[in-house]
Amino acid sequence: MPRAVMQWPCATCTRIPPSIRPTNGLRAVVEESNTVESPGAMLRRAREARKLSPEDITRRMNWLPCYVAIIERDDYAALRRPTFARGYVRAYGKFLGMAEAPLMAAFDQVAGDMAGPGPVRRVVPAGSARQTQLLQIGLGVVLLALLVAGLWWWRGSAADTVAVLEMVNTVTV
């Protein structure tokens, strides 16, 4: 049984989420569900409580015009960068002064695969580790050679200084 009839918030957003069944033109019927309140509904309720329009949010957060509508209807795949949906929801909630934990819990429940980036693993090509190791060894050898050359030069200049001093001492005595 339908719960409410709402005006489609953004004519430029053409994706229709599965929970909304189009009826005629730009109107849609939201189907009844017995799940936890969605993050989009929570955000819309908070925005309306602060008497802000979607255009106000769009302008203040510097978003594309239909992002507010997309987020409020929980259609994260319609975003230009769906992988950033979690950040958009968090930023929108923070802007409205909402508690982050319940909002993110609702997002995780609704978004599923987009809920988090998952573990980040560094992919290193097989030959890359070997090349890095060889580079470190080569750099160590070059530094050691420079150190030996510097010591050899310093010892040689010290010996020359001693020889010059001995010549000076023999001539003056």
C-alpha positions as CSV (number, residue, x, y, z in Angstrom):
1,M,0.0,0.0,0.0
2,P,1.5,3.4,-0.9
3,R,2.6,5.6,2.0
4,A,3.0,9.0,0.3
5,V,2.9,10.7,-3.1
6,M,5.8,13.1,-3.6
7,Q,6.9,15.4,-6.4
8,W,10.0,14.2,-8.1
9,P,12.7,16.5,-6.8
10,C,14.9,17.1,-9.8
11,A,13.8,17.0,-13.4
12,T,17.5,16.6,-14.6
13,C,18.0,13.4,-12.6
14,T,16.7,10.6,-14.7
15,R,17.6,7.5,-12.7
16,I,14.7,5.9,-10.9
17,P,15.5,3.9,-7.7
18,P,13.9,0.5,-7.3
19,S,11.9,1.5,-4.3
20,I,10.0,4.2,-6.2
21,R,7.5,3.2,-8.9
22,P,6.7,6.0,-11.5
23,T,3.0,6.7,-12.0
24,N,2.6,9.7,-14.3
25,G,5.0,12.2,-15.5
26,L,7.2,13.5,-12.7
27,R,5.1,12.0,-9.9
28,A,6.1,8.9,-8.0
29,V,4.5,6.6,-5.4
30,V,6.8,5.5,-2.5
31,E,6.1,1.9,-1.6
32,E,5.6,1.0,2.1
33,S,8.5,-0.8,3.7
34,N,9.1,-1.9,7.3
35,T,12.9,-1.3,7.3
36,V,14.9,1.3,9.3
37,E,14.6,4.9,8.1
38,S,16.9,5.4,5.1
39,P,19.7,8.0,5.3
40,G,18.0,10.0,2.5
41,A,14.8,10.2,4.5
42,M,16.8,11.2,7.6
43,L,18.6,13.9,5.7
44,R,15.5,15.2,4.0
45,R,13.7,15.4,7.4
46,A,16.7,17.3,9.0
47,R,16.8,19.7,6.0
48,E,13.1,20.4,6.2
49,A,13.3,20.9,10.0
50,R,15.9,23.7,9.3
51,K,13.7,25.1,6.6
52,L,16.3,24.8,3.9
53,S,15.5,24.1,0.3
54,P,17.5,21.6,-1.9
55,E,18.8,24.7,-3.8
56,D,20.2,26.1,-0.5
57,I,22.1,22.9,0.2
58,T,23.4,22.7,-3.4
59,R,24.7,26.3,-3.3
60,R,26.2,26.1,0.2
61,M,27.9,22.7,-0.4
62,N,28.9,23.5,-4.0
63,W,27.4,20.4,-5.4
64,L,25.8,19.6,-8.7
65,P,22.1,20.7,-8.8
66,C,20.6,17.2,-8.5
67,Y,23.0,15.7,-5.9
68,V,20.7,16.6,-3.0
69,A,17.7,14.9,-4.7
70,I,19.8,11.8,-5.5
71,I,21.1,11.5,-2.0
72,E,17.7,12.1,-0.4
73,R,16.2,9.3,-2.5
74,D,19.2,6.9,-1.7
75,D,20.1,6.5,-5.4
76,Y,23.9,6.5,-4.9
77,A,24.6,4.8,-8.3
78,A,23.2,8.0,-10.0
79,L,26.1,10.1,-8.6
80,R,28.9,11.0,-11.0
81,R,31.3,9.2,-8.5
82,P,29.2,6.6,-6.7
83,T,32.3,5.5,-4.7
84,F,32.2,8.8,-2.9
85,A,28.6,8.4,-1.8
86,R,29.6,7.7,1.8
87,G,31.5,11.0,2.0
88,Y,28.6,12.9,0.4
89,V,26.1,11.5,3.0
90,R,28.6,12.2,5.8
91,A,29.2,15.8,4.6
92,Y,25.5,16.5,4.1
93,G,24.7,15.2,7.6
94,K,27.5,17.2,9.2
95,F,26.3,20.3,7.4
96,L,22.8,19.7,8.9
97,G,24.3,19.0,12.3
98,M,23.2,15.4,12.5
99,A,24.8,12.7,14.6
100,E,27.2,10.7,12.4
101,A,26.9,7.2,13.9
102,P,23.1,6.6,13.2
103,L,23.4,8.2,9.7
104,M,26.3,6.1,8.7
105,A,24.7,2.9,10.1
106,A,21.6,3.6,8.0
107,F,23.9,4.3,5.0
108,D,25.8,1.0,5.5
109,Q,22.5,-0.9,5.6
110,V,21.1,0.8,2.4
111,A,24.2,1.1,0.3
112,G,25.5,-2.4,0.6
113,D,28.6,-2.7,-1.7
114,M,29.3,1.0,-1.7
115,A,29.2,1.1,2.2
116,G,33.0,1.2,2.5
117,P,36.1,1.0,0.4
118,G,37.1,-2.3,2.0
119,P,40.7,-3.2,2.9
120,V,43.3,-1.2,0.9
121,R,46.1,-3.3,-0.5
122,R,49.2,-2.0,-2.1
123,V,49.8,-3.7,-5.4
124,V,53.5,-4.0,-6.3
125,P,54.6,-5.5,-9.6
126,A,56.7,-8.6,-9.1
127,G,59.9,-7.1,-10.6
128,S,59.5,-3.8,-8.7
129,A,60.6,-5.2,-5.3
130,R,63.7,-6.7,-6.9
131,Q,64.5,-3.4,-8.6
132,T,64.1,-1.4,-5.4
133,Q,66.4,-3.8,-3.6
134,L,69.1,-3.6,-6.3
135,L,68.8,0.2,-6.3
136,Q,69.4,0.3,-2.5
137,I,72.4,-2.0,-2.8
138,G,73.9,0.1,-5.6
139,L,73.3,3.3,-3.7
140,G,75.1,1.8,-0.7
141,V,78.1,0.8,-2.8
142,V,78.4,4.2,-4.3
143,L,78.2,5.9,-0.9
144,L,80.8,3.5,0.5
145,A,83.1,4.2,-2.5
146,L,82.7,8.0,-2.0
147,L,83.5,7.6,1.7
148,V,86.7,5.6,1.0
149,A,87.8,8.1,-1.7
150,G,87.3,11.0,0.7
151,L,89.3,9.3,3.4
152,W,92.1,8.4,1.0
153,W,92.2,12.0,-0.3
154,W,92.2,13.4,3.3
155,R,95.0,11.0,4.4
156,G,97.0,12.0,1.3
157,S,96.6,15.7,2.0
158,A,97.5,15.1,5.6
159,A,100.7,13.3,4.6
160,D,101.6,16.1,2.2
161,T,101.1,18.6,5.0
162,V,103.4,16.6,7.3
163,A,106.1,16.5,4.5
164,V,105.9,20.3,4.0
165,L,106.2,20.9,7.7
166,E,109.3,18.6,7.9
167,M,110.9,20.6,5.0
168,V,110.2,23.9,6.8
169,N,111.7,22.5,10.0
170,T,114.9,21.3,8.3
171,V,115.5,24.6,6.5
172,T,115.0,26.8,9.6
173,V,117.2,24.7,11.8
